Amino acid sequence: MNVNTRYALALDLVDDEAKIAAYEKAHESIWPEVREHLLAQGVLGMEIYRLGTRMFMVMEVDPNVYSEAGMAHASLNNEAIVRWETLMWTFQAPTPWTPEGQKWVPMRRIFQLR
């Protein structure tokens, strides 16, 4: 039985209502190349939630396909993904806990109701 892996990640947005609106608008219809790239890397589902400037992403992946290193390597070698990420970074900001050079930071689960 194949069990998928779920990641919870956090990132902030620049505190500017126009930029936040533009960021949300961009996600109403992501570029087809971005969607195809994510699926090809083993991402099965992705949701992004926002409260103020804080964002929370839930990403479900196929552990037989997805790897963080593979995703990073494939992203750097894909012109459309580099353009998308460059554009997104104009709206995004690191959280106070984000290590230098990173964007989305994994969150640690502290509770699960079973």
N, C-alpha and C positions, 0 to 999 in steps of 0.2 A: 504494500500500500504506500502510495506516494503522499507524504504530508508536506504541504506548502509551508513556507516560512513567512512570518509577518514582521515587518519593521515599523517602528514608530519613530518619526524624525521631527525635529523642530527647526524653524528658521524664522527670522523676523522680516518685516517689510519696512521700507523707508517710511517715516511718519509724514506722509503727504497724501491727502485724500485723492488728488488727481492721479498720482502714481499708483495708489492702491486700486482705484477704479480701472486704470489701464491694465494692471496686472490681472485682475479678475476677468476683464474683457478678453485678454489674450488666452485665458484658460477656458473660455466658453467654446473655443474651437482651436485646439492645439494644432500645430502644423502636422500634416500627414507623416512627414519624415520623423518627427518626434515620436508619434504613436507607434510607427513601424519599428523604430529603434528600441523603444521600451519593450515591446512584445518580443522582438528578436533576442533581447538580453534575458528573457525569462521572467519579466514583470507580468504578472497575471491580472493585477488590479491595483489601482492607486486612487486614493482620495485625499484631498487637501481641505482642511478646515481652517478658519481664521477667527480670531478674537482680537479686535484692535489691530495691532501690528504684528502679533504673534501668530505664526502658522504652525499647524500640526499635520503631518502627512502620515497616512497609513499606506504601506506598500506591501502587497502580497506577491511573493515570488516562488518560482519553481526552483528548489535548491539543487536540482540536477542540471540546471542551465545557468542560473544567476550566480555571479560572484561580484563582489564590490570591485575587485581589481580588474576583472573582465569588463565590467560596465565602464569603469574609468578609462581603460585603454580604448575601448570601442568608441567612447564619446569623444576622446581627443582626436580620433582619426576620422570623425564624421563631420564634414563641413557644416551641414545643417544644424547639428547638435551644438557645435561650437557657436554658431550665430545665435541659436535659441538661448543658450546659457549666457552669452554675453548680453543679450537683450534683457533676460530675466534679472541679471545681476544689477541692472539699472534701477530695478524696483525693490530688490532684496537687500537685507542688511544682516550681518551675523548677530546671533544672540550674544549676551554678555559671556556665555560659557562656551562659545565656539572657538576651537583652536585655530590658529593662524593658517590661512590657506584652505579652509574647509567652508562648506555652505550648510547643507542639511546635516544636522547633528543627531545621532541616535539618542533616543530617550530610554531610560531604564524603567521597566515595568516595576511598580511597587505594590500592585494589588491586582488580583484576578478573582472574580466570582465564579465559582464552579457549581 
